[in-house]
Each structure stands twice: as C-alpha cells, then as structure tokens.
C-alpha cells in the first residue's frame, strides 16, 4: 500500500513539474506574441512637426516612476500617454502666452485715491506692420493707467490698449516690434488660433495662463459643454465649459486642444464662484470676428458713433424655450428718418449678428453699432418669419449720425 502511495505521489510531482516547465517556457512566447500583435496593430508614429518635441515612451515611464506620481509598466498605457504629450503641448504654447500686469487707481467712499495692481494673461496672436497684437479679457485691463506684459523669456515691456469691448470681455494690446530685445524675438511666437475648428464634449482641453499672478501654469481637463449660455443684464455669450482649472490670473489666457491650437480665451470672471471644478472660455468662433474688428478699428468718439434708429427688445430665455424664437434682438419699431428706415429691415425681425459677431442683448447690439463711425455700411444678420418659419436674411445698413434732441 505504501508502495502505491509513493507511485501516485511521484506521478503528481512529475505532472506538476511538467506543467510548471510548460508555463515557464511558454510565458515568454505568449508575451512575444502579444507584443508582436500590438506592434502590428499600432499605427506608425507620425513624423514630428517642426517645433514639436516628442517624449519617448521609455523616457516618460522613467520620469513618471522617478517622481513616484504613479507607476507605469504596461507598454500600452505608456504609449497612450505618449500620444497625448501634455509637456510638449505646453512647451509649444507657452511662447505665445504673456502675463499682463496693470496699474489701477482706486477711489474709496471718502474720495481718497490709491494705486493698486491687477494681473491677468494675454495671448500673442500676430505681428504685422511693425506691431505685435495680443488679446486678453476686457476686465483684465479695465481702468488700467499702465499695462506691462512679460514674455516667456522673462522680459517685460510696456504696451498700449488699442481697443476693448466690455460686452464681449475682450481687449487688444499692441507693442512695437522694434522695442523687443533680440532674445525676446527668438523666444516668442504667435499662437495658432482654431478659428473654425469644431470642439466636442469629451475632448481634452489644456488651460495655459498666469494663474493667481504667480507665473505660467498649465492645467488639464476635458470639455463639458460647447454651448453653455452665460447671460447677465448686459451680456449673453455661448461659452465652452471645461473642468480644467481656470483661476483668477488665468483670465485672458488660452484654452488649447491637444494640437496646441487655441480653441477659447479663458475668463475667470464668467465662472460661478460657488461651483467648484467648472471654468469657462470664450470660443474662438465667437472671439475671432471681434478680435479682427478691434484690431482694425480706432476708438470712435461718442459724437461720431453710428446710429441704427430702432426700438428694440432682447429675446428672453423663456421666449426661446417656449416659442422657439432665435436668440437675438427683436425690432419693435423703426424710427422714421433713421438708418434702419432706409434699409430692408422690418418690424418683427430678430437681429442675431452684426458683421458676423453674435448679439443677444441690447448692450451687445449697442456696443457693436457704436463701435462704427456714422456713414459706415454694416451687415446685419436677421431672422425673419416666413411661412411660419424663421429664416436668415442679410441686410446692409448705412449708419447715420445720432441727432441731438
């Protein structure tokens, strides 16, 4: 009996040993097959574009493990991170980002005046005719007596506010190119604006700016909404919503996609202070027409501002939701002898755009109209009811001078 037990035990040990040998031997084969299959399926890496820096999977894995953020040993995970290389995106965008420091004068309730300083961010968008053009938020430079910008190389320069639009919270800064040091010229470059690129919910977004006035910062998140309606008494805007942190000081900075293109201009002013983890940016599809307009125009004196000649009312959210009316400005009455009376505008038209810039409040319409000198021909986009359906029309209007009472 003992002899039989010994024989059976020997068979079991041989079987276990054989199985172990098979597993130990076949494990490398299985691993190699998986690696081969993954390599065959993985698309070849694209040739890096000029100015872009790519980080190898090995280097990224070593860097992440070195700082003990999280350990990555799986090849697939490392390759995925390598495809969305935040460090390289930030490196490509930061030469376009400037910090904006403003001197402002305050007056207290007793009439005493004192000076202070505010900080924000700007984006270098282009250089033409010997000038650098930068965009920031209106509220960043509002009331400033002096504005200084600091580029990526740490050099600071005084600049001028060329134009500003409070209704859209945008402003244009200019600086003579000849004022730049050679080192600064080599260190900076204009941003790439995604003027008409679609933005989708779930896309990764990267906010780059001068958070809290402490210097350049980069935060990462995702797009939560692409048409978040922000409304107040004076403004109504369609905004990009993101969970990438946008803090005071980030205002005027860039919200970029994984291609390093600017898809929005961040604004901490538009964020809800009682809600955590939600930030907003003015989409470039809205901002670009206003930016181009502010670049080209001079500031118009009040006596030279154009006049449309209509009585108006902004369409409410209730009318939009319950009646299906488009967002815009409803024409209640056309003033006889005014500019509108000599155009194809009609009572009941809903004005939605002025020269391609959306308008949804009375203040926004007034801001657009008053930014043109009388005698200027502008194009209004209106929605007109035809056969029970609102259809777009484009109406040219020659603005007139406002008559004093």
C-alpha positions in Angstrom: 0.0 0.0 0.0 2.8 2.3 0.9 4.4 1.5 -2.4 1.2 2.5 -4.3 1.1 5.8 -2.4 4.7 6.6 -3.3 4.0 5.8 -7.0 0.9 8.1 -7.1 2.8 10.9 -5.3 5.6 10.6 -7.8 3.1 10.9 -10.7 1.6 14.0 -9.2 5.0 15.6 -8.7 6.1 14.8 -12.2 2.8 16.3 -13.6 3.2 19.5 -11.5 6.8 19.8 -12.6 5.9 19.3 -16.2 3.1 21.9 -16.0 5.4 24.4 -14.4 8.0 23.8 -17.1 5.4 24.4 -19.8 4.2 27.6 -18.1 7.7 28.9 -17.6 8.7 28.1 -21.1 5.5 29.3 -22.8 5.2 32.6 -20.9 7.8 34.4 -23.0 6.3 33.0 -26.2 2.8 34.4 -25.2 4.3 37.7 -24.2 6.2 38.0 -27.5 3.1 37.1 -29.5 1.1 39.8 -27.7 3.8 42.4 -28.2 4.0 41.4 -31.9 0.3 41.6 -32.3 0.2 45.0 -30.6 3.1 46.3 -32.8 1.3 45.1 -35.9 -1.9 46.9 -35.0 -0.3 50.2 -33.8 -0.1 52.8 -36.5 3.4 54.0 -37.3 4.4 57.1 -35.4 3.9 60.3 -37.4 7.0 62.4 -38.2 7.2 65.1 -35.6 6.3 68.6 -37.0 8.7 71.4 -36.8 8.9 72.9 -33.4 7.2 69.9 -31.7 9.1 67.9 -29.1 8.0 64.3 -28.6 8.9 62.3 -25.5 9.7 58.6 -25.9 7.7 56.0 -24.0 10.8 54.8 -22.2 11.7 58.3 -21.0 8.2 59.1 -20.0 7.9 55.9 -18.0 11.2 56.6 -16.3 10.3 60.2 -15.5 6.9 59.2 -14.0 8.3 56.4 -11.9 11.2 58.7 -10.7 8.8 61.2 -9.1 6.6 58.5 -7.8 3.4 60.1 -9.2 2.2 56.7 -10.5 4.0 53.7 -11.8 3.5 52.8 -15.4 4.9 49.4 -16.5 2.4 48.4 -19.1 3.6 49.3 -22.6 0.1 50.1 -23.9 -0.5 52.7 -21.2 2.8 54.4 -21.7 2.3 54.6 -25.5 -1.2 56.1 -24.9 0.3 58.8 -22.7 3.0 59.4 -25.3 0.3 60.2 -27.9 -1.1 62.9 -25.7 2.1 64.6 -24.6 1.0 67.4 -22.3 4.5 68.6 -21.7 5.2 69.0 -25.4 1.9 70.8 -26.0 2.6 73.2 -23.1 6.2 73.8 -24.4 4.7 74.7 -27.9 2.1 77.0 -26.5 3.9 78.9 -23.7 6.0 81.1 -26.1 2.6 82.6 -27.2 1.5 83.4 -23.6 2.3 86.6 -21.7 1.5 87.7 -18.2 -0.4 91.1 -18.1 0.2 93.4 -15.1 -1.9 96.5 -14.8 -1.6 99.6 -12.5 -5.1 100.7 -11.5 -6.3 103.7 -9.4 -9.0 103.1 -6.7 -11.2 105.6 -5.0 -12.7 104.8 -1.7 -16.0 106.0 -0.3 -14.3 109.1 1.2 -12.9 110.1 -2.2 -9.3 109.1 -1.3 -7.3 107.7 -4.3 -4.8 104.9 -4.1 -2.9 102.8 -6.6 -3.1 99.0 -6.9 -2.1 96.3 -9.3 -4.0 93.5 -11.1 -2.8 90.6 -13.0 -4.0 88.5 -15.9 -2.9 86.7 -19.0 -2.6 87.6 -22.7 -2.1 85.7 -26.0 0.3 86.9 -28.7 -1.8 86.3 -31.8 0.1 88.1 -34.7 2.7 90.6 -35.8 2.0 93.0 -38.6 3.0 96.4 -39.8 5.7 96.7 -37.1 3.3 95.9 -34.2 2.7 92.9 -32.0 -1.0 92.2 -31.3 -2.1 90.4 -28.2 -5.6 89.6 -26.9 -6.8 89.5 -23.3 -10.0 90.0 -21.4 -11.5 93.5 -21.1 -11.9 93.1 -17.3 -8.1 92.5 -17.0 -7.2 95.9 -18.4 -10.4 97.8 -17.4 -9.4 101.1 -15.7 -5.7 100.5 -16.1 -3.4 103.5 -16.1 -0.5 101.5 -17.3 -0.1 98.0 -18.7 3.0 95.8 -18.7 3.4 92.4 -20.4 6.0 89.8 -19.6 7.0 87.3 -22.3 8.2 83.7 -22.0 11.9 84.8 -21.7 11.0 86.8 -18.6 11.5 90.2 -20.3 8.8 92.9 -19.5 7.6 95.7 -21.8 5.0 98.5 -21.5 2.2 98.2 -24.0 -1.0 100.0 -25.1 -4.6 99.1 -25.1 -5.6 99.6 -28.7 -9.3 98.7 -28.3 -11.6 97.0 -25.9 -15.2 95.6 -25.8 -16.8 95.3 -22.4 -19.9 93.4 -23.8 -17.7 90.5 -25.0 -15.0 90.9 -22.4 -12.2 91.2 -25.0 -9.4 93.7 -25.5 -6.5 94.1 -27.9 -3.0 95.2 -26.7 -0.2 96.4 -29.0 3.5 96.7 -28.7 6.1 98.0 -31.2 8.2 95.1 -32.5 11.3 97.3 -32.6 11.0 97.6 -28.8 11.7 93.9 -28.3 15.2 92.6 -27.4 16.7 90.0 -29.8 16.3 87.4 -27.1 12.6 88.0 -26.8 12.1 87.9 -30.5 13.7 84.5 -30.6 11.8 83.2 -27.6 8.2 84.1 -28.6 5.9 83.1 -31.4 2.2 83.8 -32.3 -0.4 81.3 -31.2 -2.3 79.2 -33.7 -6.0 80.1 -33.5 -8.6 77.4 -34.2 -10.9 79.9 -35.8 -13.4 77.5 -37.2 -12.5 74.1 -35.7 -15.3 72.2 -34.1 -15.0 71.5 -30.3 -16.7 68.4 -29.0 -17.8 67.3 -25.5 -15.2 65.0 -24.1 -12.3 66.5 -25.9 -9.2 67.1 -23.8 -8.5 70.7 -23.0 -5.5 72.4 -21.6 -5.7 75.9 -19.9 -2.5 77.9 -20.0 -2.1 81.2 -18.2 -0.8 83.3 -15.3 -2.8 81.7 -12.5 -3.1 83.9 -9.4 -0.3 86.1 -10.8 2.3 83.6 -9.8 3.6 82.9 -13.4 2.9 80.4 -16.1 0.7 77.5 -15.2 -0.8 74.6 -17.1 -4.0 72.7 -16.0 -5.6 69.8 -17.8 -9.2 68.7 -18.1 -12.0 68.0 -20.6 -14.7 69.8 -22.5 -18.0 69.5 -20.5 -20.2 71.7 -22.8 -19.7 73.6 -26.1 -22.7 75.9 -26.0 -23.1 76.9 -22.3 -25.2 80.0 -22.3 -24.0 82.7 -20.0 -26.4 85.6 -19.5 -26.4 88.8 -17.5 -28.2 92.1 -17.8 -25.5 93.3 -20.3 -24.1 90.2 -22.0 -25.2 86.9 -23.4 -22.5 84.5 -24.6 -22.2 81.0 -25.8 -19.2 79.6 -23.9 -17.0 76.5 -23.7 -17.3 74.7 -20.3 -14.3 72.8 -19.0 -13.1 71.2 -15.8 -9.5 72.4 -16.5 -8.9 74.8 -13.6 -9.3 78.5 -14.5 -8.4 80.7 -11.6 -8.0 84.5 -11.2 -5.0 85.5 -13.2 -5.9 82.9 -15.9 -8.2 85.4 -17.4 -7.2 86.2 -21.0 -5.2 83.0 -21.3 -5.5 80.2 -23.8 -7.7 77.1 -23.7 -6.0 74.8 -26.2 -6.7 71.4 -27.8 -4.2 68.5 -28.0 -2.9 70.0 -31.2 -1.8 73.1 -29.3 -4.4 75.3 -31.1 -6.3 78.0 -29.2 -9.9 77.0 -29.0 -11.0 79.5 -26.4 -10.0 82.5 -24.3 -10.3 81.8 -20.6 -12.2 84.1 -18.3 -12.4 83.6 -14.5 -14.9 86.4 -14.4 -17.5 84.2 -16.1 -17.0 81.3 -13.7 -19.5 80.7 -10.9 -17.7 81.3 -7.6 -20.0 78.9 -5.7 -19.3 76.0 -8.1 -16.1 74.1 -8.0 -14.4 72.4 -10.9 -16.2 74.3 -13.7 -14.4 77.0 -15.8 -15.5 78.9 -19.0 -13.8 80.1 -22.1 -15.0 82.4 -24.9 -14.9 80.1 -28.0 -12.6 81.3 -30.9 -15.5 81.1 -33.3 -17.1 83.9 -31.3 -13.9 85.8 -30.4 -12.1 85.9 -33.7 -14.5 88.3 -35.6 -14.4 90.6 -32.5 -10.7 90.4 -32.3 -10.3 91.3 -36.0 -12.7 94.1 -35.6 -10.9 95.5 -32.6 -7.5 95.2 -34.4 -8.6 97.3 -37.4 -10.7 100.0 -35.8 -9.8 103.1 -34.0 -11.6 104.2 -30.9 -14.7 106.2 -32.0 -15.6 109.4 -30.2 -19.1 109.5 -28.9 -20.1 112.3 -31.2 -19.0 110.2 -34.2 -20.7 106.9 -33.3 -23.2 105.4 -35.7 -26.9 105.2 -35.0 -29.3 102.5 -36.2 -32.6 104.0 -35.4 -34.8 101.2 -33.9 -36.7 100.5 -30.8 -35.6 97.0 -29.6 -36.1 94.3 -27.0 -33.8 91.3 -26.3 -35.3 87.9 -26.7 -35.7 86.2 -23.3 -34.8 82.6 -22.5 -38.5 81.9 -21.9 -39.3 83.1 -25.4 -36.5 81.0 -26.8 -37.6 77.8 -24.9 -41.4 78.2 -25.2 -41.9 79.9 -28.6 -38.8 78.6 -30.4 -37.6 82.1 -31.2 -33.9 82.5 -32.0 -31.6 84.3 -29.5 -31.2 87.9 -30.6 -32.7 91.4 -30.6 -36.3 91.9 -31.6 -37.2 95.0 -33.6 -40.3 96.6 -32.1 -40.3 99.8 -34.1 -38.3 101.5 -36.8 -37.6 105.2 -36.2 -38.6 107.3 -39.2 -35.6 109.0 -40.8 -33.1 106.7 -39.1 -30.7 104.3 -40.8 -33.0 101.3 -40.4 -35.9 103.1 -42.2 -33.7 103.4 -45.3 -32.8 99.7 -45.3 -34.7 96.4 -45.8 -35.1 95.9 -42.0 -38.7 95.3 -40.9 -40.6 95.3 -37.6 -40.5 91.7 -36.2 -37.0 91.0 -37.5 -34.7 89.5 -34.9 -31.1 90.8 -35.2 -28.6 87.9 -34.4 -25.3 89.2 -35.8 -23.6 92.5 -36.7 -20.8 91.9 -39.2 -20.7 88.3 -38.2 -20.5 88.9 -34.5 -23.3 87.4 -32.4 -25.5 89.8 -30.4 -28.1 88.6 -27.9 -28.6 91.6 -25.5 -29.4 95.3 -26.1 -26.0 96.2 -24.7 -24.2 93.9 -27.1 -26.1 95.4 -30.1 -25.3 98.9 -28.9 -21.7 98.1 -28.3 -21.4 96.8 -31.9 -23.2 99.7 -33.5 -21.4 102.4 -31.6 -18.1 100.9 -32.5 -18.6 102.1 -36.1 -18.5 105.7 -37.3 -21.7 107.1 -38.9 -21.6 106.7 -42.7 -20.2 103.1 -42.3 -22.1 100.3 -44.1 -22.6 97.3 -41.8 -24.3 93.9 -42.5 -26.9 92.7 -40.1 -27.9 89.0 -39.9 -31.6 88.9 -39.1 -34.1 86.1 -38.6 -37.4 86.8 -40.3 -40.6 84.8 -40.1 -41.6 83.4 -43.5 -44.4 80.8 -43.8 -44.3 80.1 -40.1 -40.6 79.5 -40.0 -37.7 81.9 -39.1 -35.2 82.2 -42.0 -31.9 84.1 -42.1 -31.5 87.3 -44.1 -28.6 89.6 -44.6 -29.4 93.3 -44.6 -26.9 96.1 -45.3 -27.4 99.3 -43.4 -25.6 102.7 -43.7 -25.3 104.0 -40.2 -26.5 107.6 -39.6 -25.4 110.3 -37.2 -27.3 110.4 -33.9 -29.4 113.6 -33.8 -29.3 115.6 -30.6 -32.7 116.3 -29.0 
